[in-house]
């Protein structure tokens, strides 16, 4: 990996942290409710949510990079 790739990687990690912090910052009660609802989900439901999130991210990345 070249230094530019590392910079892109760490920029992506930083953006993930920014987006992860938005919901608890803007609406702490909404965040609490979301976490409580996720605690009620079984493993399969959480995996499907994770898969859909990853596929959406890959799709948007593809649109942005091409």
Secondary structure, 3 states (H helix, E strand, C coil): CCHHHHHHHHHHHHHHHHHHHHHHHHCHHHHHHHHHHHHHCCHHHHHHHHHHHHHHHHHHHHHHHC
